[in-house]
Amino acid sequence: MTLDSYKVAPLTMVFLVDGNKVLTLKRNEDKKIYPGKISGFGGKVEPDEDIEASARREFLEEAGLEVEKMDLRGTFIRILDNGYINEMYIFVAQGFKGDPFKMSNEGTIEWQTIEDILNNPDTVDHIPLYLKQVIAGNDFYCGIAEYTQDKRVAYANNKSHFDERR
């Protein structure tokens, strides 16, 4: 692999937690990335924007809510065979005022339990790799996956790093 031939794109992902529920977005079928899939909220980090500002902006645009507290809980890197590397910063948010959109330009918004998200075949493929861990907030999650033709073909995370240090 020659990394200098790739474009690296920083992204954010936000999961708003309220009790045992997580706010989710079922992406519209016309979306280029993960059409019809259940996800958190987020997107590209814009020029002159830090990652938390990006996460807050994307969440406000997509869910219609400002959150009170937002914690960085992990990172996930996707190496894609189309010449991109996505470096995603995963946030867990708590506390909000108002009501979320029911729909946005991105898709349909609804509250779901963690188990419903994890057991739904329409959930974005990488979310089950880290959702429980980032919500629990124990060990900081770091994962990396390689994708070929939109299928995950390799995966590693930092679990053994923490297990070895315990």
N, C-alpha and C positions, 0 to 999 in steps of 0.2 A: 504494500500500500504506500502510495506517495501522497503524503498529506498536503503538500503544497499545491496539489491540483484541486483541492476541495475548497468550497466556500463554507465558512463557519457562521451559523446564524444563531444568535442568542434569543431564547424564547422564555416566556414565563407560563406557569400553570398555577391556578389558585383553586383551592378547595375550601369553601365556606362550610364550617361545621356548626351546627346548632343542636345540642344534645346528642341524640343518636342518629341525626340526619345530616346529609351532605347535599348541598345544592349542586345539581348537575345540569349539563347542557347536552341535549340530543341534537347533534349537528344536522343541519339541513342536508338533504340528498344532493344538492347542487354544489356542495363544498368540495374543493380540490383535495384537501387533506381530511381523511377519516370521515367521508360522507355517511350520514345516517348513524354514526357511532355516538355513544354516551361518553362524555368527557367532563373535565373541570373547565375552568375559564382561563383564557390567556391568549397570548400571541407574541408577535415580534417586539423586541426591544427597539425603540426608535433612536435615531441619532440624538445625542445630548440628553439621554434619559438613563437614569440608573435602574437597576432591576426591580427594586420595590416600587418605584414610581410607575414603571411599565406595568407591573402586576396590578396596581391599584387602578390605573387608567383602563386597562383591558377589562378588569372586573366591572368597573362602572359602566363602560360602553356596552358590555355584553349582558350583564345582569341587572343594571340599573341601581346598584347599591354601592354605597361607601361603607367600608368596614372599619371597625374600631382598632382591631389588633391584627397584625399580619406577621407571621414568623416564617423565615426561610428554614425549611426542614429537609431539603435534599436537592440533588441534581441528577439529571438523566441525560445521557448523550446518545443520540441516534446517528449512526453512520449509515448513510443512504447510498445506494448504488447509482444515484442520479447526480453525484458530485457535491452533495451537501452533507454537512455535519450540523445537526441541531443540538445545541447545548441548552437544555431546559432547566430553569430554576423553579423548584416546587415550593409553593407557599401554602400554609394553612392559616385561614382567617377565622376570627371569632368576633362576634358582636357586630350588629348592624342596626340601622334604623330604616323603617319603611318596608315596602313590599317589593320583592323582586319582580322583574318583568315576567310575564307568562311566555312571551315569545320575544325574540330579538332577530336582527338580521342574520345571526349565526344559527339559530334553531330554537327548539322548545326547551323551556326551563322548568325543572321540578325538583322537589326534595325527595331523596331516596335514602334508605338505610345503607350502611356500608356493605352489608351482606347482599342486598339487592343489586348493588353496583357490581360487586365481585362475581355474582352468579349470573349476570346477564351476558349472553353471548354477543350483544351489541356494544359492550364496553370496549373502548380503545385498548388494544392489546397490551400496552405497557403499564396501564394503571394498576392492574392486580399485582404487579411486581412490587409496588411500593406503597399503596394506599394505606393499609393498616399501620405500617411503620411510620409514615410521615404524620398521620393523625395522632398516633400514640405519643410521638415526640420524644422517644427515647434516644436511640442512636440516629445520628445524621445519616441519611440515605445517599449513597452514590452508586449509580448504575450506568452501564454502557451496553449498547446492543448494536449489532450490525444487521442491516436489512438488505435483502435482495428481492426485487420485484414486490415491494411492500410486505414481504414476509420476514419475520425475525428469524435469523439463521444462527446467531450467536449472542450470548448474554453473559455478563459477569456483574457482580456487585461487591460492596465492601463488607458484607457480613463476616467473612472469614477474618478480615482485619480486626474487627471488634472482638470476635470470638477468641482470637489468639491473644489479645491484650487483656482479657478478663482474668 
